[in-house]
Amino acid sequence: MHAQGMSAAARDAAAGPAYVVTVSTLLRRPLFLDPDAARAVARRQSESSIWAQSRCLAWVLLPDRWQGLVVLAAGDSLKALVRRFKQVSARGVEARFRINGWLWANDFTVRVLGSNEQPLIVARRMVGTPVRVGLAASIGAYPYWNAVWLDPVAAKPQPGGDLLSGSPANTMTG
């Protein structure tokens, strides 16, 4: 398919290698069980100072970690992007959640998507984690995630609709 006929999300996913990046809280503390801390990090996700020209295709915030599906822009590095994410997101979180000023662990994990992996499928699995681990009954009931494929009209939870199954309600398009 030519780039003109693709959706913006599909073009972004096809632009370069996609990476699943995981950033854990310092000492893997479940800080984001607290809604104040979780909302503070979630609010920062769209800040351009984090992403620059890179793109976050999908993300989910779990009690002890953030996970994102990221496509790097030319000239950007994972190390720099994660550093920006940690700095910007930590500034939004109250000091009571930090240890000596630190919110996030020093390191992070990364996995490059294989050539046979579809970013949309990886994103569905990633944002479905809160349901699989029992944090919510449905992905629509869990507030701390987003994806570029999300159809805004279908974003409200509806009976019988599920992002993971691909049914019409709460579906990522692509």
C-alpha atoms as one frame of an Amber mdcrd trajectory, in Angstrom:
protein
   0.000   0.000   0.000   1.294   3.451  -0.799   1.890   5.898   2.056  -0.912
   8.136   0.762  -3.519   5.424   1.346  -2.410   4.559   4.874  -3.802   5.953
   8.101  -1.486   8.164  10.144  -1.118   5.379  12.739  -0.171   2.869  10.045
   2.364   5.292   8.536   3.923   5.872  11.959   4.129   2.148  12.630   5.754
   1.590   9.239   8.229   4.492   9.576  10.942   2.530  11.335  11.512  -0.188
  13.855   9.113  -0.185  16.773  10.273  -0.917  20.294   8.473  -2.100  23.405
  10.023  -0.050  26.205   9.446  -0.822  29.884  10.381   1.605  32.655   9.960
   0.405  36.246   9.501   2.466  39.361  12.417   2.648  41.756  12.484  -0.631
  43.720   9.426  -1.740  41.676   7.131  -0.065  44.182   3.446  -0.158  43.096
   3.140   3.643  43.208   0.529   3.851  40.489  -2.079   2.052  42.549  -2.508
   5.561  43.951  -4.757   7.473  41.520  -2.936  10.785  42.157   0.403   9.362
  41.036  -1.127   7.458  38.114  -3.046  10.497  36.837   0.067  12.673  37.123
   2.080  10.349  34.860  -0.826   9.722  32.477  -1.346  13.473  31.998   2.256
  13.871  30.846   2.068  11.313  28.026   1.182  13.803  25.321   3.903  16.334
  26.142   5.939  17.009  23.036   9.081  17.542  25.122   9.123  13.787  25.769
   8.657  12.534  22.258  10.233  15.252  20.068   9.895  13.728  16.568   9.576
  10.162  17.875   6.155   8.616  18.420   4.549   6.620  21.183   2.046   4.370
  19.396   0.585   2.891  22.589   1.267   2.980  26.309  -0.037   1.477  29.527
   0.714   2.436  33.120   0.740  -0.491  35.538   1.183  -0.245  39.327   4.975
  -0.587  39.184   5.878   0.306  35.598   5.128   2.124  32.370   5.244   0.302
  29.072   5.161   1.905  25.658   5.297   0.962  21.995   7.647   3.529  20.493
   8.931   4.404  17.019  12.126   6.459  17.102  12.670   9.402  14.813  15.904
   9.636  12.872  18.605  10.982  15.165  16.768  10.109  18.398  17.928   7.347
  20.722  16.068   5.123  23.142  18.325   6.238  25.963  17.566   9.914  25.321
  13.845   9.295  24.860  13.574   7.301  28.101  15.567   9.978  29.953  13.118
  12.641  28.712  10.139  10.473  29.656  11.478   9.896  33.181  12.280  13.571
  33.725   8.997  14.972  32.455   6.767  12.355  34.084   8.570  12.526  37.448
   8.134  16.306  37.591   4.372  15.830  37.549   4.321  13.408  40.477   4.219
  14.671  44.056   7.419  14.365  46.098   5.759  11.939  48.556   5.959   9.226
  45.883   9.709   9.611  45.313  12.718   8.284  47.204  15.397  10.969  47.512
  13.823  12.637  44.494  13.771   9.466  42.358  10.578   8.005  40.915  11.945
   5.653  38.253  14.628   2.962  38.334  17.888   3.851  36.572  17.578   1.225
  33.873  14.887   0.223  31.402  14.183  -2.763  29.195  13.620  -2.697  25.469
  12.582  -5.188  22.845  12.590  -4.436  19.141   9.590  -5.778  17.274  10.443
  -8.514  14.839   9.767  -8.050  11.143   6.840 -10.474  11.412   5.220  -8.650
  14.354   2.414  -6.194  13.699   2.491  -3.113  15.957  -1.317  -3.133  16.293
  -1.308  -6.720  17.629   1.549  -5.919  20.033  -0.306  -2.799  21.208  -3.511
  -4.753  21.842  -1.646  -7.258  23.966   0.255  -4.549  25.822  -2.755  -2.407
  26.729  -4.704  -5.551  27.647  -2.288  -6.309  30.486  -4.429  -4.616  33.194
  -7.287  -7.010  32.386  -5.048 -10.083  32.315  -3.498  -9.257  35.705  -6.834
  -8.439  37.354  -6.562  -4.645  37.657  -9.795  -4.152  35.709 -12.675  -6.234
  34.368 -12.314  -4.681  30.912  -9.831  -2.393  29.202 -12.509   0.293  29.027
 -12.656   0.253  32.830  -8.907   0.918  33.144  -8.023   4.602  32.700  -4.240
   4.569  32.322  -3.526   3.646  28.690  -3.851   4.981  25.178  -3.065   4.045
  21.584  -2.901   5.937  18.304  -5.261   3.403  16.736  -8.059   4.095  19.193
 -11.242   5.117  17.451 -12.454   8.118  19.522 -16.101   7.343  18.724 -15.748
   3.844  20.117 -13.717   4.892  23.172 -16.659   4.577  25.572 -17.131   1.105
  27.080 -20.139  -0.616  25.550 -21.657  -4.012  26.319 -20.105  -6.693  24.144
 -17.280  -4.478  22.901 -13.681  -5.186  23.714 -10.393  -3.805  22.440  -8.737
  -7.188  22.771 -11.234  -9.133  20.733 -11.407  -6.504  18.010 -15.172  -6.141
  18.235 -16.686  -2.781  17.252 -16.762  -1.024  20.624 -13.449   0.042  22.188
 -11.452  -1.028  19.180  -8.147   0.165  17.858  -8.483   0.641  14.137  -5.766
  -0.145  11.705
